[in-house]
Amino acid sequence: MLYLSIPIALIVFVSGQLAARRHPKSVWWDPYIVGVITPVLGFCTCMFIAPLIQAAVLLPALLMWPYMRRNVRSFLPFSLLAVTIGYGFAYTASRATLARYDELRDSHPYESMEERVPAPPSPADSELLTGITAAHLDNFERMVESERHTARESGLRALHEDRVRLFANAPGFGAVRLRTGPNERSLTPDSRPEAPAQGTRSPTPHERSLSASDEADLLELHGKGSLNFVNPAGFGFVKDRNHVAGFLSHGFSEKPAATPRWNVKRIELIGMLLHPEPVAYVSNRLPSMTKVRDLPTRPLDEFEANGLATLQRGGMLAVGTVKGDARMLGALRSARQCVECHGGKRGDLLGAFSYTLRPVEEKR
């Protein structure tokens, strides 16, 4: 608005200068009417406040000009005064909005991810990723990209990176009707349900076993579950690893949907970044990174340790049966969007989900 108002202010300025003719000529009102009233009142009353005030200040000056022009050499000081008053009022009217933006920056500050999410200790070798893993990662990145760009992210970006634009578009420089910029409501994330409760680890023997035909369905289950856990809409604005605003901790808001043959009984998060050795976080709810450092942990069981070795060799899933339970370990790999916060390289193994599955017809 500020930049768009400048040409209008220039028209008002020139029109005032043309109208204020020297003695003995009368004031030439045509330029003022055509060059001021038409563009300001007819075109942009609702848009540009500063030129409107400028024109209003010029009007009494022009009315008095015939009585004082013999003693005043130039009308230029009046024109400059009108510009100063117009834009001074606009700036004063904008200060409340600019102060509100400062408060929003304090409420949604930049934070560093270096301590919150340690970088993977060993960079991934992209050549080790299997074809299935690489395809899964490509598809996962597309899903993340489609969900991460929200009005909230745009508002956080504008708040921290577009200060000049926010200043120029402050309501004092434009119309009250055209108020633009982030506000508390637009920066407040959509509420997500608390991580749902889940079953215990007690074995529930059944006759059905996992087969190769389940792989595609289980990979889809893991992919959609990982997307829900990551919650791309909660990324906020990521400038770089040390400047992230509005990030929301990862966590499940719902249990992954069942495949035609298998349902999820329990999921445990395998952590690899916050402890010297991989551990499983124990919780009666689906995994969430909120206060994850306070959760109890346990060592990996034999299936998880062997499955993790498979994932470290480039795999995406490891499946098996343990004491009558169908088990699956699914890799959490760093997509290119994750690298922005986690550091490391695309494809790094950040952790895994340890699934306990049950046949869909089996009761709890």
Secondary structure, 3 states (H helix, E strand, C coil): CHHHHHHHHHHHHHHHHHHCCCCCCCCCHHHHHHHHHHHHHHHCCCCCHHHHHHHHHHHHHHHHHHHHCCCCCCCHHHHHHHHHHHHHHHHHHHHHHHHHHHHHHHHCCEECCCCCCCCCCCCCCHHHCCHHHHHHHHHHHHHHHHHHCCHHHHHHHHHHHCHHHHHHCCHHHCCHHHCCCCCHHHHCCCCCCCCCECCCCCCCCCCCCCCHHHHHHHHHHHHHHHHHHHCHHHCCEEEECCEEECCCCCECCCCCCCCCCEEEEEEEEEECCCCCCCEEECCCECCECCCHHHCCEEECCHHHHHHHHHHHCCCCEEEEEECCEEEEEEEEECCHHHHHHHCCCCCCEEEEEEEEEEECCCCC
